[in-house]
Amino acid sequence: MADLRRKPSQEPCVPTLILDTCVVTALPWNSTVWELFRAVRAAGTGRIAISEMVLIELLAQRGREYSSALDKATAAHQALWKLQFVGMDATHVWPAVYSPEDSLQKWEDIYRQTMEVLPLTREAAVEGLRREAHRLRPARASGKTATGSRDAAIWMTVLEQAKVDPTCPVYFVSSNVNDFGPNGKLYPDMANEVNVAGVSVEYLTNLDEALSRISRREDLAHDDKGLAGRVTAATTTQALWSFIVESMEGQQVAGAVVDFDDEDPFVEWESAWFEYQVRMMEVASWSDEASYVVGTADGPGSPVRTLAATVSILVGGEARRWTRRMGTGDLEPVAFAIDLRLLFGPGSISVASASEPRSFTAAEGDAATAMAVRLCEGHGYSVPQLLQHQEEL
């Protein structure tokens, strides 16, 4: 078996939380816990991890759940369509939803970006099968057969990780009390494995309790000077510009055509502009502020503070409209807003999530109009009411 023990020259250990499938399955895609996971990973003073076996189980569960819902929705849609007084096929009006493959890819991206995936070694897989055959914990008898080879493989991955550095704490988090132990205590034979191996593995059944061992979330005032300084810093503007350009340049986007002949220059919203070219962007506001402190006073290194906020960005650029008769047309000025969830670590900025392009809110109207004026003025668009709007602004 490969020697997994930590070498003296390696970095000091940090506490590791290893999550079971049942714990992660309970988290919706928009849970704030994912943000905390990202903060822990960015801070480097703790680790959130899952076994590769858990990743396989998670994707299988998500796939079954999505495919079942999609099959039911498709059948209902087709049944409803048959009652309509039209002779055409129903597929062209079917709602634009993710394919099962795209949905799974979204979930896998979330898992891999927020948690470390611990490889399923051959030894762990074989031992899992052996324990099921012999009805050894966490595998067990089930009638005339046995079950639990995957649970056993997950448990072996936990022990392997703990053996990397026996002095480094490992927390195994699972609400599967039937297989691992009730009342927050491992079954005696599994607890004995930990003692014999001379490692530190603590079994917890509650994720919040586990996270409290290595981190905490704190409320943050909107006018916090540290957050305001990070949001408005030149390095943040540069990072936001790079993200917007990399994710939208040349792509199909939704947005409003800039038209100063209308009372509202953003009335006409199109869901599909083509070949988008980003010309300008600016921060409009931020909200949902939070602070994450990762690490403890008695842990390795000093606690690391990560700030988080949802930052609303105004984006102006040019794109081509598509029509059935003409195909793509000339470039037109197009603008929209987008909300980015940002994490500000010590010397780092990361985008935790991004919304789809949206229309401007009433509060963003003046700033959006001023940006649209600059967009038109700087790129040669003839705007009849341009001077009037400049005076008003």
Secondary structure, 3 states (H helix, E strand, C coil): CCCCCCCCCCCCCCCEEEECHHHHHCCCCCCCHHHHHHHHHHHCCCEEEEEHHHHHHHHHHHHHHHHHHHHHHHHHHHHHHCCCCCCCCCHHHCCCCCCHHHHHHHHHHHHHHHCEEECCCHHHHHHHHHHHHHCCCCCEEECCEEECHHHHHHHHHHHHHHHHCCCCCEEEECCCHHHHCCCCCCCHHHHHHHHHHCCCEEEECCHHHHHHCCEEEEECCCCCHHHHHHHHCHHHHHHHHHHHHHHHCCCCEEEEECCCCCCCCCCCEEEEEEEEEEEEEEEEEEEEEEEEEECCCCCCCCCEEEEEEEEEEEEEEEEEEEECCCEEEEEEEEEEEEEEEEEEECCEEEEEEECCCECCCHHHHHHHHHHHHHHHHHCCCCCCCHHHHHHHC
